């Protein structure tokens, strides 16, 4: 089976057991993205070399003692408004087309510290297009966004019968807001300002199941 078709749970089990390496995971996802990206155009920036370097260093560190963290070796795509120090952060803006951040956002640092291999992407429409590349294992979406909000995104996912776990990010913490988020199809939500540790905790508590399209 192609690696990009595995759920995050299945992929991590294989990685922990030593049946697949981080380099092989990055290569498989890079190949899949290369096959369909010309059509779906979901990515603004790809950091293949940086991801391959992270994966190689991770594999080398695990040769002597294979003890993995929850997100270790797992590929992640992030929205293009989170700063990363490798590659561009454009926020889908022509004005920021060549902007390179001197640092990575705290949440990115926390994800990488947990062993995740991160690659940045773009917007709500890009997220929908990216579903043609591979079924994601987890959705983290801001509710308040221009043009298309998080409710529209989760509605599109559920209408396509894509039942992946989803975390909403919102500035509203009223009970009616919580009910609206949960009714829309999210499994949980985080209120702003968000602590990076809260994101990791929320992901861990979801106990991500095996998912198929």
C-alpha positions as CSV (number, residue, x, y, z in Angstrom):
1,X,0.0,0.0,0.0
2,X,1.2,3.5,-0.8
3,X,2.4,5.3,2.3
4,X,0.3,8.4,1.6
5,X,-2.9,6.3,1.8
6,X,-2.2,5.2,5.4
7,X,-3.8,6.9,8.4
8,X,-1.5,8.7,10.7
9,X,-2.0,5.9,13.3
10,X,-1.0,3.2,10.8
11,X,2.0,5.3,9.5
12,X,3.3,5.9,12.9
13,X,3.0,2.3,13.9
14,X,5.1,1.3,10.9
15,X,7.6,4.0,11.7
16,X,7.9,3.0,15.3
17,X,8.3,-0.7,14.3
18,X,11.1,0.3,12.0
19,X,9.2,-1.0,8.9
20,X,9.5,2.4,7.2
21,X,12.0,5.3,7.7
22,X,11.3,9.0,7.9
23,X,13.2,9.5,4.6
24,X,10.9,7.0,2.9
25,X,7.9,8.8,4.3
26,X,9.0,12.2,3.1
27,X,10.0,10.7,-0.3
28,X,6.5,9.1,-0.7
29,X,4.6,12.2,0.1
30,X,6.9,14.3,-2.1
31,X,6.3,12.0,-5.0
32,X,2.5,12.1,-4.5
33,X,2.5,15.9,-4.3
34,X,4.6,16.1,-7.4
35,X,2.1,13.9,-9.3
36,X,-1.0,16.0,-8.5
37,X,0.2,19.4,-7.5
38,X,0.3,20.7,-11.2
39,X,-3.5,20.1,-11.2
40,X,-4.7,21.0,-7.7
41,X,-2.2,23.8,-6.9
42,X,-2.6,23.4,-3.1
43,X,0.9,24.4,-2.1
44,X,2.4,27.9,-2.2
45,X,5.8,26.8,-0.9
46,X,7.4,23.4,-0.7
47,X,10.4,22.7,1.4
48,X,11.4,19.3,0.1
49,X,15.1,19.7,0.9
50,X,14.5,20.9,4.4
51,X,12.0,18.1,5.0
52,X,14.5,15.5,3.6
53,X,17.3,16.9,5.8
54,X,15.0,16.7,8.9
55,X,14.0,13.1,8.0
56,X,17.6,12.0,7.5
57,X,18.8,13.5,10.8
58,X,15.8,11.8,12.5
59,X,16.6,8.4,11.0
60,X,20.2,8.7,12.0
61,X,19.3,9.6,15.6
62,X,17.1,6.5,16.0
63,X,19.6,3.9,14.8
64,X,20.9,3.1,18.2
65,X,17.7,3.5,20.3
66,X,14.3,3.5,18.6
67,X,12.0,5.3,21.1
68,X,9.6,7.5,19.2
69,X,7.4,10.5,20.2
70,X,3.7,10.9,19.2
71,X,4.4,13.0,16.1
72,X,7.8,11.7,15.3
73,X,8.5,11.2,11.6
74,X,5.0,12.3,10.6
75,X,4.6,14.7,7.7
76,X,2.5,17.8,8.3
77,X,1.4,20.6,6.0
78,X,0.8,24.0,7.6
79,X,-1.1,27.1,6.6
80,X,1.0,29.8,4.9
81,X,0.5,32.3,7.7
82,X,2.7,30.5,10.2
83,X,6.3,31.5,10.1
84,X,9.0,29.0,9.3
85,X,12.7,29.8,9.2
86,X,13.3,27.6,6.2
87,X,11.4,28.7,3.1
88,X,8.9,31.6,2.5
89,X,5.9,32.7,4.5
90,X,3.6,34.6,2.2
91,X,0.1,34.6,3.7
92,X,-1.0,34.2,0.0
93,X,0.0,37.8,-0.5
94,X,2.0,39.1,-3.5
95,X,3.4,41.8,-1.1
96,X,5.1,39.0,1.0
97,X,6.0,36.7,-2.0
98,X,9.7,36.8,-1.1
99,X,9.4,37.1,2.7
100,X,11.7,34.7,4.7
101,X,11.1,34.7,8.4
102,X,14.2,34.8,10.7
103,X,12.4,32.4,13.1
104,X,9.8,29.7,13.2
105,X,6.5,30.3,15.0
106,X,6.3,28.8,18.5
107,X,3.7,26.2,17.5
108,X,6.0,25.0,14.7
109,X,8.9,24.7,17.1
110,X,6.7,22.7,19.4
111,X,5.5,20.4,16.6
112,X,9.1,19.8,15.5
113,X,10.1,19.2,19.1
114,X,7.5,16.4,19.1
115,X,9.1,14.9,16.1
116,X,6.8,16.2,13.3
117,X,8.1,16.9,9.9
118,X,6.5,20.1,8.8
119,X,5.8,21.6,5.3
120,X,3.9,24.8,4.8
121,X,0.8,25.3,2.6
122,X,-1.8,28.0,1.8
123,X,-5.5,28.6,2.3
124,X,-9.1,27.1,2.8
125,X,-9.5,26.5,-1.0
126,X,-6.0,25.0,-1.1
127,X,-7.0,22.6,1.7
128,X,-10.0,21.4,-0.3
129,X,-7.8,20.9,-3.3
130,X,-5.2,19.1,-1.3
131,X,-7.8,16.3,-0.6
132,X,-7.1,15.1,-4.1
133,X,-3.5,14.4,-3.1
134,X,-4.1,12.4,0.0
135,X,-6.6,12.1,2.8
136,X,-5.3,14.1,5.7
137,X,-5.3,12.5,9.2
138,X,-6.2,15.7,11.1
139,X,-7.7,19.1,10.4
140,X,-6.8,22.2,12.5
141,X,-8.8,25.2,11.2
142,X,-9.3,28.8,12.2
143,X,-13.0,29.7,12.3
144,X,-12.7,33.4,11.4
145,X,-11.2,33.7,7.9
146,X,-12.0,36.0,5.0
147,X,-14.2,34.8,2.1
148,X,-14.4,31.2,3.4
149,X,-14.5,30.4,7.1
150,X,-13.9,27.3,9.1
151,X,-17.5,26.3,9.1
152,X,-17.6,26.3,5.3
153,X,-14.4,24.1,5.3
154,X,-15.7,21.5,7.7
155,X,-19.1,21.5,5.9
156,X,-17.3,20.7,2.6
157,X,-15.3,17.9,4.3
158,X,-18.3,16.3,5.9
159,X,-20.4,16.5,2.7
160,X,-17.6,14.6,1.0
161,X,-17.9,11.9,3.8
162,X,-14.4,12.7,5.0
163,X,-14.6,12.0,8.7
164,X,-11.2,13.0,9.8
165,X,-10.7,14.4,13.3
166,X,-11.0,18.2,13.3
167,X,-9.9,20.9,15.8
168,X,-11.4,24.4,15.5
169,X,-9.5,27.6,16.5
170,X,-11.8,30.5,17.6
171,X,-11.7,33.8,19.4
172,X,-15.1,33.1,20.9
173,X,-15.6,31.1,24.1
174,X,-19.3,31.4,24.8
175,X,-21.4,28.2,25.3
176,X,-23.4,28.9,22.1
177,X,-20.1,29.2,20.2
178,X,-18.9,25.9,21.6
179,X,-22.2,24.2,20.6
180,X,-22.0,25.7,17.1
181,X,-18.5,24.5,16.6
182,X,-19.3,20.9,17.8
183,X,-22.5,20.8,15.8
184,X,-20.7,21.9,12.6
185,X,-18.6,18.7,12.8
186,X,-15.4,19.6,14.8
187,X,-14.4,17.2,17.5
188,X,-12.9,19.9,19.8
189,X,-11.9,23.5,19.8
190,X,-9.3,25.8,21.2
191,X,-9.8,29.5,22.1
192,X,-7.4,32.3,21.3
193,X,-4.8,33.1,22.4
194,X,-3.6,29.6,22.0
195,X,-0.7,28.0,23.9
196,X,1.4,25.6,21.7
197,X,1.2,23.0,24.4
198,X,-2.6,23.1,24.1
199,X,-2.4,22.2,20.5
200,X,-0.2,19.2,21.2
201,X,-2.5,18.1,24.0
202,X,-5.6,18.4,21.8
203,X,-4.0,16.3,19.1
204,X,-2.9,13.6,21.5
205,X,-6.4,13.4,23.1
206,X,-8.1,12.8,19.8
207,X,-6.7,9.3,19.6
208,X,-6.7,9.5,15.8
209,X,-8.4,6.4,14.3
210,X,-7.7,4.6,11.1
211,X,-9.4,6.6,8.3
212,X,-10.3,5.7,4.7
213,X,-11.7,7.8,1.9
